[in-house]
Amino acid sequence: MTPADTLTLRAADDTDAEALWAILEPVFRAGDTYAIDPDIPRADALAYWCGGGHRAFIAEDAGGAPVGTYYIGRNQGGGGAHVCNCGFATATEARGRGVARDMLRHALATARKAGYRAMQFNFVVTTNSRAITIWRDHGFEVVGRLPGAFDHPRAGYVDALVMYKQL
């Protein structure tokens, strides 16, 4: 299935807390892609995802089931405010169906519409090969490598990448 024809992306709101948590909890608990405490409480996870200047979106399939979420926000303030940052999470049962690719396309369009000039991913764990492939397929380049910066729960200390794309 290609979600492009059936996926709906919309701004998340307060009524989406349960759906967001259902997507985020397994991602954060796995501890293998985000530099976030795997034991992060629900309220803190939702505050991280939806707060702090982040604008969160939720992806729903044709039946209205939540299958993914992403946030977008300024990567830095001041002179760096023209570069945005995003975080992505796909529901476990929706992985491999193109949801992340569709969310990225939406995020890129949203970023351009908001006036951002570039998008940067600050900490892409090198074992997250699916994300790296998606980002590269959409024109992101590795502009930095942080040796041994991430303590992966199974692979030990692995590198993290900084990936960047001008819009």
Secondary structure, DSSP 8 states (H G I E B T S, - for coil): --GGGT-EEEE--GGGHHHHHHHHHHHHHH-SSSSS-TT--HHHHHHHHH-TT-EEEEEE-TTS-EEEEEEEEESSSGGGTTEEEEEEEE-GGGTTSSHHHHHHHHHHHHHHHTT-SEEEEEEEETT-HHHHHHHHHTT-EEEEEEEEEEEETTTEEEEEEEEEEE-
